[in-house]
Every structure is written in structure tokens, then in C-alpha cells.
């Protein structure tokens, strides 16, 4: 570990220990810096990817010392709606960890698997407690900080593309090349450690920029700036060679406007029109690319005048929509049956399909092709029962969020817009995870997703308190009616434990 890395951790850890609320911001700083610092370290040690986890642990511990409630049951709605399916999910994780240990005799593999599957849980709770204390303004400041720092880091993708040869640019290790559009394309990662991580952050920045732009009163100038920045992000994202970011952004925007039309405007017809327009746009885009979709990208045999320039990355990006049907089949449906046939109904055990256990899996001859898609990864690590438990958990969460989002639309439009954006962001990531899991083993990515869900859970509490509202809402009872005996603090009232 270099002296610069040690200094960064000491400063971030000290600031977090002085005030746990600064922990999320410090996690963002460390999460962004850990990749370029790793490239400067001798041997590029892999433990750099969990440095952000060390700062998060300090924030968690400091919050516990301040007597902040850190159990999931401290979150509004958890006990009544989510505790049951989550408890079964947690028990299944533990069982599959012992299954992996008994099957392969390696402790590290299930340990890494547990970190990946369970890391979002403490992140959800800590973000919830942060939001209930800092309000929607604090959530916006956090999203703005992340967007600015990640955008600065993302600029390295362009610097790498135009030929800068800095030690902090490029992928860790040998890097990745893409055989497509009749040539070889380099997957640019910039200051991030891998191209798929750079692509994920590109999509996340685009989503957060959109949420921040429409969070308050949406003006023409704000929308124009947001659209321009998203277009710039898409251009940079194409240079990573990871086309799924286009689908993620498309899903995000479609889901957001669907929620606005369905829940806030109360017009199911408009919501249906939004979905229909998205489907028509999808069909039109597919019509411009090759319909012959196989295992190879539909643009692999395309010949371009300048395939190594931006034209090559643009053509590859356009092909993502045409490749979706084949990719869904190859990485969404087929791996389920392959995992069951290869490992049995209980799967191979926790950690067997997780990024970071490649060497261990290779040592034991574990085929990991099924884990490229989300459904295959769930089946491989949690078995067929895991598919059922995850489906139950997702459906329960969707039912709970639907009730809360509907009530938010009546109580506070600004909290509703934030909640719609966070929901759309999570749905877009779920859609991407279902066909491409590589980025979702990264601890920083998992923490961001957990924080987003924690912020989302806090929106009803903030709206009921009148946080950020110029006047008290008249329909606060709408929230209580969705959850039975659980109560929310009334507008203008801050419980004692929220002042900590």
C-alpha cells in the first residue's frame, strides 16, 4: 500500500469518525480514488477494491457508538412488509455458504460470496438513517457529490481514447479487447479499474443527473442541461465498449415517466402510451440493425471506413438493442437449466459465480459461464430455491413500494419525484443485472445501490415530517393507512433519535 493510499484512508477515516454522517461522502471519495491508486501500487493488489468498505465500516461503527438504530427493523415498513421474505433470504445465504464450504473446502469463496450478497443490507440501513437526519437536501448533495467526482474520473476514458499513456489510465491487468465491427476495439476504462465498472458509473451518473434536474421545479434550462450532459455521458460510455449502459439508461427513463404518468398524474392511459412509445422506439431501433442475432454481436462482420475511431464504438453501441433478444436467451434463460443440470437443484454454493473468486473456481474446475447472467448467477449460487425466494422478495418489495409511491404522489410531489427516480434507477439496474452481472460484484457499486434503496425507503418519512416543504401536507395519514399499526412522525416533528 502506497503512502498516498495510507494518507487518504487516514484522512477519510478521521473525518468519518468525527461525524458518521460524513461517512457516505468519504466512501464516495475513496471509492473513486481507490482504482487509480491501485494502478500506481506495486503489483496492483486486489485488496484495493475493498478500501471503500473499510471507510464504510468506520461510518457504521461510529453510528453505532452514537446509538443510531442500525437494524433493518428500524426502517419504516420493514417489519410488516419485508422482514419475512428477507429473513428467509438471509437464511438461504447462510445455508448456501455452508454448502459451498462443504462442497469445495475453501473458506474464502463463500466469504466473498456473502460480502457480495449481503453488503447492500447495512448500506440500506445507514443511508436510511442518513436521509432521515439530513433530509432530501442531504440526499441531493450526496448525489451531486458522487456525480461530480465520478464524472471527473470518467473523463479518463476520453483521455485514454485520444492516446494519453498515464499509469493511472487503462484497465488493471492485461485489459480487454473487443472483436467487433470488422476490427479489434479497445475497451477503455479511464481511471476506473475495468471497462464494465466505467460503463456502470456512466449510466449511474446519467440517472442521477436526470433525478437532480427534475427533483425540484423542472425548468427548460435544467432539462436542456441534463439532456446535453446525458448525451455527453453516452458518448463517453460508448468508448468503454460496454453497450448495456444504453439499455440501462433507456429502461431508467421509460420507468421514470411511466411512474409519473401512472402514480402522480393518475392517468393509466398515459402510462400505457409511455410504455407503448418505448416499445415502438425499441422496435424501430432494432429495425436499423442486423436481425440475425446469434452468440456473436450482430456487428461483428460489419465493415466500416474507420472502425477504430468513434464510428466503430457508435456502431457497436447501436447494436445493443438488436442483440438483446439473443442475450436474454443466452444469459437469462439457458443458464438456469445449465446450472441445474450441472450442479443440481441446490446449485454450486455461495461465491462460485462471484467475480473475485476466479482463481478458486479455476482450481476446482467450476464452470462459471452460467453466472454471466443474473438468473444464472442466482441459480448457480443459491440453487432453484433461491430463484423462488428472490422472486418472493422482489414481488414483496414491489408491492410495498407501489403503495408508498402512490401515497407520496399525493403528499409531496418533490419527494415523489425523487422516489420515482430512485425506483427507476434500481429497476434499470435489475434489468441490467439479469443479463450482465460483472459490475455487480464490485463493492462500491453494491454500496451505491444499497444507499439508493435506503434513500428510497426514507422518502415517506421525510414527506410525512414536511421535510423540504413550504407548508404542511394535509394527507399524511395516507402513509399510515398503507402500513397498519406503524406510525410516522408528523410534519415539523423530529424524534429524539433522529437528532443524533
Protein Blocks (a to p, Z undefined) as FASTA:
>chain_A
ZZklmmmmmmmmmmmmmpmklmmmmmmmmmmmmmmmmmmpghiaaklmmmmmmmmmmmmm
mmmmnopafbfklpghklmmmmmmmmmmmmmmmmmmmmmmmmnopaklmmmmmmmmmmmm
mmmmmmmmmmmmnommlmmmmmmmmmmmmmmmmmmmmmmmnopacfkgccehjbpaddee
hiacdddekjafbfklmmmmmmmmmmmmmmmmmmmccdfklmmmmmmmmmmmmmmmmmno
paklmmmmmmmmmmmmmmmmmmmnopaklmmmmmmmmmmmmmmmmmmpcfbdcfbdfklm
pccfblmlmmlmmmmmmmmmmmmmmmmmmmmmmmmmmmmmmnojnonbehklgghilmmm
mmnopafklmmpmklmmmmmnojmlmmmmmmmmmmmmmmmmmmmmmmmmmommlmmmmmm
mmmmmmmmmmmmmmocklmmcfklmmmmmmmmmmmmmmmmmmmnopoiabdcfklmmmmm
mnojaccddehiacfklmZZ
